[in-house]
Amino acid sequence: MLRLLFRRKGHLYMYTICLLNLTVIFLKDDISSSSV
């Protein structure tokens, strides 16, 4: 079941992961720039 779900929504899953990573990077940038 999980394999089927991943195969069907694999690209959506990867896209979400990338988006989350970008968000974390931007948040870290915000925090570091505001703390200075």
VENZIRA-V384474 format. One record per run of one state. SS is the DSSP state (H for helix, E for strand, L for the rest). FROM is the first residue (numbers start at 1). TO is the last residue. If there is no record, write none. Layout:
ss: [SS:SS]
from: [FROM:FROM]
to: [TO:TO]
This chain:
ss: [L:H:L]
from: [1:2:36]
to: [1:35:36]
